[in-house]
Amino acid sequence: MKATSATFVKSAMAVDQYPADGRPEFAFVGRSNVGKSSLLNVLLGRKGLAKTSGRPGKTQTVNFFNVNDRIYFVDLPGYGYAKVPVQVKDQWGKVMTAYLQDRPPLRLALQLVDARHKPSEKDDEMLDLLEKARVPTLVVATKIDKVKRSERAKNLRRIRETLRLDDDAVVLPFSSVTKDGVKELWRVIGELSELSF
């Protein structure tokens, strides 16, 4: 599977604003500045469709993208160190939690972590939330191109150990620059989008 068409549908902050057609949804979560928007743009083959920024906290709503008129990609606000008022962060947290815990069309959460660094406490908390909500989750290690080849296996192992992942859990290396991981990610999305729940 790959994107033959992709359009921005809407930004939302409440359940009654979400699409109601029941198409499979794939949610992208991760700390601020982990490379979510860049990854989305590469997957969708559309530069600038998801807004990127060097300033953490660019994504402030739940953003829905129609892909191939078959599925939705859902870009969630980044968590972590965005320089926004505490009440705004709290609102993001409530909206994200509500979406992830009770969204029937959600097929998969893709949790992005920076391949260069040890996952943060917030990454761990997000994985716990997804586990409690019983949302299938794939951990994606972004910015793998910025890690020396000789250190990649060690960094991926550190992610696995820090997040206490099962032995059979996949950590998918990804780069928006070199396109590493694009085919593998589309394969997973394609398989899950065909399943009926």
Backbone as a chain_set.jsonl record, in Angstrom:
{"seq": "MKATSATFVKSAMAVDQYPADGRPEFAFVGRSNVGKSSLLNVLLGRKGLAKTSGRPGKTQTVNFFNVNDRIYFVDLPGYGYAKVPVQVKDQWGKVMTAYLQDRPPLRLALQLVDARHKPSEKDDEMLDLLEKARVPTLVVATKIDKVKRSERAKNLRRIRETLRLDDDAVVLPFSSVTKDGVKELWRVIGELSELSF", "coords": {"N": [[0.844, -1.193, 0.0], [0.404, 2.301, -0.645], [0.367, 5.919, -0.554], [-1.868, 7.272, -2.752], [-3.511, 9.352, -2.911], [-4.017, 12.172, -0.812], [-5.496, 14.183, 1.575], [-5.997, 16.995, 3.695], [-8.407, 16.861, 6.195], [-9.786, 17.806, 8.578], [-9.373, 19.74, 11.649], [-9.763, 18.919, 15.02], [-11.216, 19.046, 18.317], [-12.937, 17.705, 19.895], [-15.006, 14.827, 20.447], [-17.408, 14.802, 18.986], [-16.713, 16.151, 16.753], [-15.151, 14.577, 15.207], [-14.495, 12.53, 12.247], [-17.255, 10.605, 11.029], [-17.577, 8.362, 9.524], [-16.481, 5.884, 9.953], [-14.163, 4.823, 8.803], [-10.983, 3.059, 8.828], [-8.555, 4.15, 11.218], [-5.336, 5.559, 11.798], [-3.231, 6.463, 14.244], [-0.821, 8.925, 15.084], [1.562, 9.412, 17.471], [3.704, 11.142, 19.8], [6.517, 12.728, 21.426], [6.938, 16.309, 21.532], [8.484, 17.66, 18.666], [9.57, 15.266, 17.7], [9.449, 14.478, 15.145], [7.04, 13.927, 13.887], [5.307, 15.267, 12.012], [7.005, 15.473, 9.804], [7.424, 12.763, 9.223], [4.796, 12.032, 8.526], [4.411, 13.61, 6.221], [6.309, 12.453, 4.494], [5.348, 9.803, 4.306], [2.907, 10.319, 3.084], [3.691, 11.492, 0.787], [3.534, 14.198, 0.271], [4.76, 17.22, 0.471], [4.685, 19.428, 3.13], [2.004, 19.028, 3.78], [1.279, 18.105, 6.345], [1.94, 20.321, 8.894], [5.201, 21.363, 9.549], [7.683, 22.251, 12.001], [10.42, 23.907, 13.593], [9.942, 24.655, 16.061], [8.825, 23.311, 19.021], [5.575, 21.881, 19.613], [3.879, 22.57, 17.53], [1.666, 21.188, 16.401], [-1.532, 21.391, 17.554], [-4.041, 20.4, 17.741], [-6.335, 17.636, 17.105], [-5.648, 16.228, 14.176], [-7.01, 15.25, 11.113], [-6.357, 13.28, 8.267], [-7.336, 12.381, 5.075], [-6.659, 9.465, 3.435], [-6.206, 8.029, 0.397], [-8.938, 7.861, 0.131], [-9.778, 5.858, 1.815], [-8.693, 5.349, 4.35], [-7.884, 7.008, 7.489], [-5.234, 9.111, 8.509], [-4.159, 10.174, 11.632], [-3.043, 12.9, 13.253], [-1.726, 13.617, 16.268], [-1.457, 15.989, 19.03], [1.856, 16.865, 20.063], [3.582, 15.617, 22.952], [5.231, 16.605, 26.005], [7.824, 18.875, 25.974], [6.716, 21.254, 24.938], [6.439, 24.758, 24.609], [3.993, 25.986, 25.94], [1.077, 27.319, 27.617], [0.23, 25.834, 30.815], [-2.475, 25.09, 31.139], [-3.252, 24.704, 28.514], [-1.662, 22.547, 27.737], [-2.781, 20.651, 29.481], [-5.33, 20.482, 28.397], [-4.743, 19.428, 25.843], [-3.799, 16.93, 26.685], [-6.118, 15.768, 27.795], [-7.793, 15.637, 25.544], [-6.299, 13.986, 23.802], [-6.12, 11.626, 25.353], [-8.828, 10.929, 25.591], [-9.417, 10.462, 22.905], [-7.676, 8.277, 22.274], [-8.469, 6.313, 24.076], [-11.098, 5.653, 23.514], [-12.002, 5.121, 20.724], [-13.466, 3.637, 18.299], [-12.819, 3.204, 15.424], [-10.046, 3.193, 15.448], [-7.178, 1.64, 14.442], [-4.447, 1.333, 14.849], [-1.846, 2.656, 16.849], [0.885, 4.645, 16.264], [3.705, 5.023, 17.869], [6.041, 7.443, 18.138], [9.488, 7.688, 18.743], [12.571, 9.31, 19.424], [15.365, 8.16, 17.807], [17.893, 8.811, 18.615], [17.994, 9.259, 21.306], [17.445, 8.163, 24.721], [14.236, 6.871, 25.503], [11.778, 9.036, 26.966], [10.243, 9.721, 30.205], [7.679, 10.529, 29.659], [7.232, 9.259, 27.214], [7.126, 6.637, 28.09], [4.864, 6.777, 29.73], [2.91, 7.293, 27.805], [2.958, 4.919, 26.331], [2.048, 3.182, 28.297], [-0.558, 4.168, 28.622], [-1.646, 3.531, 26.117], [-1.453, 0.778, 26.216], [-3.17, 0.161, 28.345], [-5.526, 1.022, 27.204], [-5.794, -0.845, 25.321], [-4.902, -0.542, 22.698], [-3.513, -1.492, 19.683], [-0.057, -1.108, 19.122], [2.722, 0.347, 17.456], [6.094, 0.895, 17.8], [8.048, 3.471, 16.575], [11.206, 4.37, 15.601], [12.429, 7.375, 15.09], [14.437, 9.614, 12.977], [16.646, 8.065, 12.398], [18.693, 8.278, 10.61], [20.413, 10.084, 11.72], [21.873, 8.715, 13.488], [24.881, 6.972, 13.958], [25.746, 4.199, 11.889], [27.041, 2.125, 13.199], [26.089, 2.358, 15.742], [23.392, 1.983, 15.768], [22.001, -0.478, 16.332], [22.474, -0.697, 19.057], [21.19, 1.606, 20.039], [18.53, 1.074, 19.322], [18.093, -1.154, 20.885], [18.284, 0.012, 23.391], [15.974, 1.602, 23.385], [14.031, -0.403, 23.32], [14.545, -1.705, 25.777], [14.209, 0.38, 27.666], [11.505, 1.013, 27.351], [10.457, -1.344, 28.107], [9.657, -3.428, 26.322], [8.091, -6.322, 24.867], [9.838, -9.305, 23.81], [9.165, -9.977, 21.207], [8.161, -7.666, 20.174], [8.1, -5.096, 17.739], [10.485, -2.631, 16.869], [10.589, -0.076, 14.794], [12.951, 1.271, 12.669], [13.218, 4.554, 11.333], [13.499, 7.098, 8.835], [12.953, 10.345, 7.771], [14.525, 11.571, 5.991], [16.237, 9.752, 4.543], [14.355, 7.938, 3.855], [14.258, 5.452, 4.997], [12.458, 2.731, 6.301], [9.966, 3.433, 5.283], [8.623, 1.717, 3.395], [8.216, -0.547, 4.999], [6.577, 0.473, 7.002], [4.281, 1.182, 5.55], [3.529, -1.368, 4.768], [2.637, -2.556, 7.157], [0.502, -0.813, 7.791], [-1.126, -1.211, 5.562], [-1.837, -3.918, 5.843], [-3.302, -3.874, 8.267], [-5.36, -2.146, 7.627], [-6.956, -3.614, 6.013], [-8.205, -5.419, 7.629], [-11.217, -6.461, 9.257], [-13.031, -5.286, 12.031]], "CA": [[0.0, 0.0, 0.0], [1.056, 3.607, -0.574], [-0.598, 7.006, -0.705], [-2.102, 7.779, -4.108], [-4.12, 10.661, -2.676], [-4.034, 12.542, 0.601], [-6.004, 15.535, 1.794], [-6.312, 17.374, 5.072], [-9.861, 16.877, 6.349], [-10.212, 18.751, 9.615], [-8.787, 19.756, 12.978], [-10.853, 18.735, 15.966], [-10.872, 19.012, 19.738], [-14.008, 17.024, 20.604], [-15.448, 13.599, 19.782], [-18.485, 15.05, 18.014], [-16.141, 16.787, 15.557], [-14.371, 13.589, 14.471], [-15.211, 11.889, 11.136], [-18.224, 9.619, 11.52], [-17.823, 7.339, 8.493], [-15.999, 4.58, 10.408], [-12.958, 4.326, 8.113], [-9.869, 2.756, 9.742], [-7.713, 5.286, 11.586], [-3.974, 5.278, 12.26], [-2.865, 7.651, 15.011], [0.608, 9.168, 15.251], [1.808, 10.089, 18.737], [5.118, 11.276, 20.142], [6.84, 13.978, 22.1], [7.122, 17.459, 20.65], [9.719, 17.718, 17.864], [10.121, 13.939, 17.423], [9.446, 14.285, 13.696], [5.751, 13.383, 13.459], [4.821, 15.903, 10.78], [7.921, 15.087, 8.715], [7.113, 11.373, 8.883], [3.511, 12.029, 7.82], [4.606, 14.166, 4.878], [7.031, 11.461, 3.693], [4.426, 8.701, 4.025], [1.844, 10.774, 2.19], [4.277, 12.01, -0.448], [3.05, 15.566, 0.092], [5.544, 18.147, 1.267], [3.947, 20.531, 3.737], [0.605, 18.724, 4.103], [1.301, 18.245, 7.805], [2.809, 21.466, 9.15], [6.403, 21.084, 10.34], [8.238, 23.432, 12.644], [11.529, 23.687, 14.51], [9.432, 25.026, 17.378], [7.964, 22.266, 19.553], [4.196, 22.228, 19.924], [3.183, 23.101, 16.354], [0.367, 20.521, 16.296], [-2.263, 21.69, 18.787], [-5.369, 19.808, 17.656], [-6.346, 16.315, 16.496], [-5.751, 16.517, 12.744], [-7.381, 14.082, 10.314], [-5.978, 13.3, 6.853], [-7.972, 11.331, 4.271], [-5.648, 8.813, 2.605], [-6.743, 7.124, -0.638], [-10.393, 7.711, 0.352], [-9.988, 4.561, 2.466], [-8.277, 5.369, 5.756], [-7.457, 8.31, 8.019], [-4.078, 9.302, 9.367], [-4.556, 11.119, 12.674], [-1.864, 13.535, 13.849], [-2.089, 14.096, 17.61], [-0.502, 16.963, 19.575], [3.048, 16.318, 20.705], [3.63, 15.778, 24.407], [6.594, 16.85, 26.472], [8.351, 20.168, 26.39], [6.2, 22.384, 24.169], [6.321, 25.973, 25.425], [2.619, 26.489, 25.914], [0.555, 27.387, 28.99], [-0.099, 24.552, 31.443], [-3.87, 24.711, 30.886], [-3.328, 24.217, 27.131], [-1.107, 21.184, 27.797], [-3.78, 19.801, 30.129], [-6.412, 20.272, 27.43], [-4.226, 18.468, 24.857], [-3.746, 15.615, 27.325], [-7.485, 15.244, 27.915], [-8.3, 15.336, 24.198], [-5.57, 12.817, 23.311], [-6.51, 10.457, 26.134], [-10.195, 10.578, 25.203], [-9.367, 9.883, 21.558], [-6.989, 6.987, 22.267], [-9.14, 5.317, 24.916], [-12.445, 5.292, 23.094], [-12.179, 5.46, 19.32], [-13.621, 2.334, 17.632], [-12.124, 2.982, 14.143], [-8.584, 3.241, 15.602], [-6.565, 0.334, 14.177], [-3.049, 1.264, 15.291], [-1.141, 3.87, 17.26], [2.311, 4.621, 15.948], [4.374, 5.869, 18.853], [7.341, 7.855, 17.635], [10.525, 8.056, 19.699], [13.791, 9.761, 18.746], [16.361, 7.083, 17.847], [19.166, 9.291, 19.183], [17.926, 9.425, 22.756], [16.683, 7.225, 25.546], [12.851, 7.332, 25.638], [11.513, 9.814, 28.177], [9.176, 9.254, 31.096], [6.41, 10.792, 28.943], [7.088, 8.174, 26.236], [6.732, 5.466, 28.865], [3.477, 7.002, 30.151], [2.053, 7.148, 26.626], [2.874, 3.49, 26.023], [1.173, 2.611, 29.328], [-1.929, 4.564, 28.296], [-2.058, 2.747, 24.946], [-1.599, -0.614, 26.647], [-4.4, 0.074, 29.141], [-6.654, 1.216, 26.284], [-5.744, -1.99, 24.412], [-4.697, -0.075, 21.322], [-2.292, -2.039, 19.073], [0.922, -0.021, 19.016], [4.014, 0.107, 16.826], [7.084, 1.911, 18.165], [8.831, 3.893, 15.414], [12.389, 5.132, 16.014], [12.655, 8.389, 14.05], [15.742, 10.282, 12.831], [17.678, 7.021, 12.441], [19.813, 8.736, 9.775], [21.315, 10.892, 12.543], [22.607, 7.783, 14.368], [25.9, 6.219, 13.212], [25.333, 2.816, 11.623], [27.635, 1.24, 14.205], [25.403, 2.541, 17.03], [21.94, 1.845, 15.605], [21.483, -1.644, 17.057], [22.556, -0.376, 20.492], [20.143, 2.587, 20.343], [17.227, 0.403, 19.229], [18.007, -2.016, 22.066], [18.023, 0.911, 24.53], [14.547, 1.95, 23.311], [13.287, -1.606, 23.697], [14.721, -1.957, 27.205], [13.626, 1.479, 28.444], [10.042, 0.917, 27.278], [10.105, -2.685, 28.58], [8.889, -4.083, 25.266], [8.216, -7.78, 24.748], [10.9, -9.725, 22.887], [8.691, -10.035, 19.825], [7.681, -6.342, 19.75], [8.918, -4.478, 16.688], [10.862, -1.214, 16.9], [10.866, 0.169, 13.381], [13.785, 2.448, 12.405], [12.616, 5.383, 10.284], [14.14, 8.382, 8.526], [12.261, 11.176, 6.784], [15.541, 12.038, 5.045], [16.674, 8.663, 3.651], [13.145, 7.118, 3.585], [14.328, 4.148, 5.675], [11.267, 2.373, 7.061], [8.707, 3.826, 4.626], [7.941, 0.529, 2.854], [7.82, -1.41, 6.104], [5.445, 1.116, 7.677], [3.11, 1.035, 4.677], [3.113, -2.768, 4.777], [1.862, -2.748, 8.386], [-0.741, -0.052, 7.655], [-1.926, -1.889, 4.548], [-2.385, -5.159, 6.403], [-4.311, -3.578, 9.285], [-6.509, -1.449, 7.041], [-7.801, -4.626, 5.357], [-8.895, -6.243, 8.62], [-12.495, -5.965, 9.763], [-13.05, -5.409, 13.49]], "C": [[0.879, 1.243, 0.0], [0.007, 4.678, -0.827], [-0.686, 7.423, -2.171], [-2.83, 9.115, -4.044], [-4.141, 10.925, -1.183], [-4.506, 13.983, 0.723], [-6.233, 15.763, 3.28], [-7.828, 17.503, 5.176], [-10.297, 17.922, 7.365], [-9.327, 18.663, 10.84], [-9.941, 19.673, 13.957], [-10.33, 18.719, 17.393], [-11.946, 18.313, 20.566], [-14.517, 15.856, 19.774], [-16.489, 13.875, 18.712], [-17.994, 15.761, 16.751], [-15.36, 15.793, 14.703], [-15.168, 13.026, 13.295], [-16.09, 10.746, 11.648], [-18.446, 8.484, 10.535], [-17.218, 5.978, 8.819], [-14.793, 4.03, 9.672], [-11.849, 4.043, 9.125], [-8.981, 3.981, 9.971], [-6.373, 4.807, 12.141], [-3.46, 6.548, 12.923], [-1.359, 7.723, 15.221], [0.816, 9.995, 16.511], [3.311, 10.159, 18.991], [5.376, 12.612, 20.795], [7.035, 15.084, 21.075], [8.475, 17.373, 19.957], [10.344, 16.361, 17.575], [10.139, 13.642, 15.925], [8.143, 13.713, 13.153], [5.297, 13.95, 12.12], [5.706, 15.544, 9.588], [7.639, 13.661, 8.261], [5.812, 11.298, 8.082], [3.677, 12.53, 6.389], [5.319, 13.189, 3.956], [6.108, 10.304, 3.32], [3.386, 9.094, 2.983], [2.37, 11.322, 0.868], [3.837, 13.426, -0.764], [3.813, 16.508, 1.006], [4.64, 19.249, 1.825], [2.491, 20.248, 4.045], [0.4, 18.782, 5.614], [2.331, 19.328, 8.112], [3.984, 21.089, 10.04], [6.928, 22.385, 10.928], [9.415, 23.035, 13.514], [11.102, 23.995, 15.933], [8.498, 23.93, 17.886], [6.55, 22.771, 19.802], [3.417, 22.796, 18.762], [1.784, 22.498, 16.213], [-0.387, 20.703, 17.608], [-3.684, 21.145, 18.776], [-5.228, 18.382, 17.129], [-6.626, 16.53, 15.017], [-5.978, 15.238, 11.943], [-7.002, 14.298, 8.854], [-6.629, 12.107, 6.147], [-6.92, 10.755, 3.327], [-6.329, 7.802, 1.679], [-8.264, 6.926, -0.537], [-10.737, 6.388, 1.024], [-9.693, 4.583, 3.958], [-7.991, 6.812, 6.176], [-6.13, 8.154, 8.746], [-4.483, 10.388, 10.36], [-3.302, 11.618, 13.383], [-2.279, 14.152, 15.174], [-1.054, 15.09, 18.125], [0.689, 16.275, 20.222], [2.991, 16.529, 22.205], [5.063, 16.064, 24.808], [6.869, 18.312, 26.728], [7.85, 21.355, 25.575], [5.994, 23.587, 25.093], [4.937, 26.581, 25.253], [2.118, 26.523, 27.355], [0.121, 26.011, 29.503], [-1.526, 24.131, 31.127], [-4.062, 24.2, 29.466], [-2.792, 22.79, 27.066], [-2.111, 20.217, 28.399], [-4.914, 19.474, 29.17], [-5.981, 19.266, 26.358], [-4.28, 17.062, 25.423], [-5.119, 14.977, 27.415], [-8.028, 14.811, 26.558], [-7.633, 14.072, 23.654], [-6.001, 11.551, 24.032], [-7.896, 9.983, 25.729], [-10.206, 9.915, 23.826], [-8.802, 8.456, 21.605], [-7.748, 5.91, 23.047], [-10.475, 4.855, 24.354], [-12.71, 5.725, 21.653], [-12.265, 4.163, 18.519], [-12.877, 2.175, 16.296], [-10.595, 2.921, 14.251], [-7.992, 1.839, 15.468], [-5.19, 0.197, 14.808], [-2.587, 2.642, 15.747], [0.327, 3.679, 16.909], [2.982, 5.586, 16.907], [5.786, 6.164, 18.386], [8.265, 8.219, 18.789], [11.778, 8.408, 18.898], [14.88, 8.695, 18.919], [17.664, 7.509, 18.527], [19.183, 9.264, 20.703], [17.174, 8.292, 23.446], [15.244, 7.746, 25.64], [12.632, 8.018, 26.979], [10.426, 9.162, 29.03], [7.814, 9.435, 30.416], [6.164, 9.717, 27.88], [6.562, 6.914, 26.93], [5.264, 5.574, 29.287], [2.514, 6.811, 28.974], [1.877, 5.672, 26.272], [1.959, 2.772, 27.03], [-0.291, 2.913, 29.017], [-2.467, 3.72, 27.137], [-2.302, 1.286, 25.325], [-2.901, -0.8, 27.431], [-5.635, 0.21, 28.256], [-6.757, 0.082, 25.266], [-5.686, -1.568, 22.943], [-3.429, -0.741, 20.785], [-1.314, -0.898, 18.791], [2.203, -0.498, 18.334], [4.946, 1.239, 17.219], [7.964, 2.193, 16.943], [9.973, 4.776, 15.904], [12.763, 6.107, 14.9], [14.097, 8.9, 14.055], [16.894, 9.284, 12.89], [18.895, 7.412, 11.599], [20.824, 9.547, 10.571], [22.115, 10.032, 13.53], [23.616, 7.016, 13.518], [25.454, 4.777, 13.049], [25.835, 1.862, 12.711], [26.898, 1.314, 15.554], [23.903, 2.269, 16.957], [21.363, 0.691, 16.409], [21.452, -1.359, 18.559], [21.422, 0.585, 20.878], [18.744, 1.958, 20.296], [17.015, -0.519, 20.431], [17.687, -1.178, 23.304], [16.544, 1.324, 24.564], [13.707, 0.78, 23.81], [13.347, -1.844, 25.214], [14.051, -0.882, 28.06], [12.112, 1.392, 28.482], [9.529, -0.459, 27.706], [9.224, -3.427, 27.568], [9.104, -5.589, 25.295], [9.292, -8.109, 23.72], [10.451, -9.696, 21.433], [8.141, -8.69, 19.32], [8.658, -5.731, 18.742], [9.222, -3.028, 17.045], [11.34, -0.904, 15.494], [11.72, 1.417, 13.192], [13.223, 3.225, 11.216], [13.426, 6.66, 10.082], [13.331, 9.113, 7.459], [13.221, 11.656, 5.704], [15.897, 10.947, 4.033], [15.526, 7.747, 3.229], [13.269, 5.698, 4.135], [13.026, 3.913, 6.434], [9.948, 2.687, 6.39], [7.944, 2.601, 4.131], [7.409, -0.356, 3.966], [6.582, -0.847, 6.829], [4.163, 0.975, 6.853], [2.605, -0.408, 4.66], [2.22, -3.042, 5.993], [0.497, -2.057, 8.262], [-1.68, -0.735, 6.66], [-2.597, -3.136, 5.093], [-3.515, -4.867, 7.394], [-5.541, -2.895, 8.703], [-7.454, -2.42, 6.354], [-8.619, -5.443, 6.354], [-10.23, -5.632, 8.996], [-12.535, -6.249, 11.269], [-14.492, -5.452, 13.988]], "O": [[1.967, 1.242, 0.575], [-1.106, 4.38, -1.262], [0.299, 7.872, -2.758], [-2.783, 9.909, -4.984], [-4.27, 9.997, -0.384], [-3.985, 14.882, 0.064], [-6.611, 14.854, 4.018], [-8.461, 18.166, 4.355], [-11.083, 18.816, 7.05], [-8.629, 17.673, 11.058], [-10.984, 20.292, 13.746], [-9.163, 18.419, 17.644], [-11.884, 18.32, 21.795], [-14.466, 15.889, 18.545], [-16.465, 13.257, 17.647], [-18.753, 15.951, 15.801], [-14.947, 16.127, 13.592], [-16.398, 13.038, 13.334], [-15.72, 10.022, 12.572], [-19.398, 7.717, 10.683], [-17.404, 5.02, 8.068], [-14.424, 2.876, 9.889], [-11.773, 4.703, 10.161], [-8.697, 4.744, 9.048], [-6.288, 3.802, 12.846], [-3.273, 7.574, 12.269], [-0.707, 6.717, 15.499], [0.327, 11.119, 16.623], [4.084, 9.353, 18.474], [4.549, 13.521, 20.723], [7.269, 14.82, 19.895], [9.486, 17.054, 20.582], [11.526, 16.293, 17.237], [10.763, 12.677, 15.485], [8.128, 13.089, 12.092], [4.947, 13.203, 11.206], [5.205, 15.336, 8.483], [7.616, 13.377, 7.064], [5.735, 10.586, 7.081], [3.14, 11.936, 5.454], [4.987, 13.094, 2.774], [6.08, 9.871, 2.168], [3.033, 8.301, 2.11], [1.6, 11.584, -0.056], [3.772, 13.815, -1.93], [3.529, 16.576, 2.202], [3.923, 19.915, 1.078], [1.79, 21.137, 4.53], [-0.531, 19.423, 6.102], [3.467, 19.259, 7.642], [3.802, 20.565, 11.139], [6.654, 23.473, 10.42], [9.418, 21.956, 14.106], [11.794, 23.652, 16.892], [7.483, 23.646, 17.251], [6.345, 23.933, 20.154], [2.392, 23.444, 18.97], [0.824, 23.217, 15.937], [0.058, 20.231, 18.653], [-4.451, 21.4, 19.704], [-4.134, 17.963, 16.749], [-7.716, 16.965, 14.644], [-5.232, 14.268, 12.078], [-7.281, 15.347, 8.273], [-6.484, 10.964, 6.58], [-6.355, 11.482, 2.511], [-6.95, 6.843, 2.137], [-8.806, 5.948, -1.054], [-11.831, 5.854, 0.843], [-10.367, 3.911, 4.739], [-7.873, 7.71, 5.342], [-5.922, 7.2, 9.497], [-5.078, 11.396, 9.98], [-2.592, 10.848, 14.031], [-3.078, 15.088, 15.212], [0.104, 15.046, 17.708], [0.545, 15.228, 20.853], [2.415, 17.51, 22.677], [5.997, 15.801, 24.05], [6.238, 18.93, 27.585], [8.524, 22.384, 25.535], [5.457, 23.464, 26.194], [4.745, 27.554, 24.523], [2.667, 25.839, 28.219], [-0.296, 25.146, 28.733], [-1.78, 22.953, 30.874], [-4.928, 23.36, 29.222], [-3.388, 21.925, 26.423], [-2.284, 19.103, 27.906], [-5.402, 18.344, 29.128], [-6.742, 18.366, 26.001], [-4.732, 16.125, 24.765], [-5.275, 13.786, 27.144], [-8.645, 13.753, 26.435], [-8.303, 13.194, 23.113], [-6.224, 10.518, 23.401], [-8.121, 8.787, 25.545], [-10.912, 8.931, 23.606], [-9.389, 7.536, 21.036], [-7.672, 4.728, 22.71], [-10.937, 3.765, 24.689], [-13.544, 6.594, 21.401], [-11.235, 3.637, 18.099], [-12.342, 1.095, 16.044], [-9.918, 2.632, 13.265], [-8.271, 0.959, 16.283], [-4.798, -0.884, 15.246], [-2.892, 3.656, 15.121], [0.924, 2.653, 17.234], [2.851, 6.803, 16.781], [6.617, 5.265, 18.254], [7.885, 8.96, 19.695], [12.007, 7.861, 17.82], [15.266, 8.37, 20.042], [18.446, 6.664, 18.962], [20.249, 9.248, 21.32], [16.383, 7.573, 22.834], [15.045, 8.945, 25.838], [13.219, 7.638, 27.992], [9.785, 8.191, 28.626], [6.915, 8.609, 30.572], [5.023, 9.307, 27.665], [5.676, 6.226, 26.423], [4.514, 4.6, 29.214], [1.436, 6.237, 29.133], [0.772, 5.233, 25.951], [1.198, 1.876, 26.663], [-1.154, 2.043, 29.129], [-3.606, 3.253, 27.175], [-3.227, 0.645, 24.827], [-3.636, -1.766, 27.225], [-6.666, -0.409, 28.521], [-7.68, 0.045, 24.453], [-6.332, -2.159, 22.078], [-2.363, -0.572, 21.376], [-1.706, 0.151, 18.28], [2.697, -1.594, 18.598], [4.634, 2.41, 17.0], [8.545, 1.281, 16.357], [9.743, 5.803, 16.542], [13.344, 5.712, 13.889], [14.864, 8.66, 14.987], [17.981, 9.606, 13.369], [20.002, 6.932, 11.846], [21.971, 9.688, 10.148], [22.924, 10.545, 14.304], [23.258, 6.469, 12.475], [24.855, 4.198, 13.956], [25.144, 0.916, 13.091], [27.065, 0.439, 16.404], [23.216, 2.318, 17.977], [20.352, 0.853, 17.093], [20.505, -1.74, 19.247], [20.773, 0.406, 21.908], [17.885, 2.269, 21.122], [15.898, -0.65, 20.934], [16.915, -1.603, 24.163], [15.937, 1.389, 25.632], [12.792, 0.952, 24.616], [12.335, -2.145, 25.848], [13.403, -1.193, 29.059], [11.495, 1.661, 29.513], [8.326, -0.718, 27.674], [8.183, -3.98, 27.922], [10.164, -6.07, 25.696], [9.616, -7.287, 22.862], [11.247, -9.425, 20.534], [7.706, -8.589, 18.172], [9.875, -5.841, 18.885], [8.336, -2.285, 17.468], [12.373, -1.408, 15.055], [11.273, 2.517, 13.516], [12.805, 2.637, 10.219], [13.966, 7.227, 11.032], [13.061, 8.573, 6.387], [12.796, 12.093, 4.635], [15.866, 11.177, 2.824], [15.692, 6.89, 2.36], [12.472, 4.83, 3.78], [12.546, 4.805, 7.133], [8.901, 2.256, 6.872], [6.755, 2.456, 4.411], [6.288, -0.858, 3.888], [5.675, -1.586, 7.211], [3.096, 0.686, 7.394], [1.403, -0.649, 4.551], [1.176, -3.683, 5.871], [-0.535, -2.644, 8.589], [-2.885, -0.824, 6.895], [-3.775, -3.384, 4.838], [-4.556, -5.524, 7.37], [-6.643, -3.049, 9.228], [-8.621, -2.099, 6.132], [-9.603, -6.083, 5.981], [-10.359, -4.409, 9.048], [-12.124, -7.319, 11.719], [-14.727, -5.554, 15.192]]}, "num_chains": 1, "name": "protein.A"}
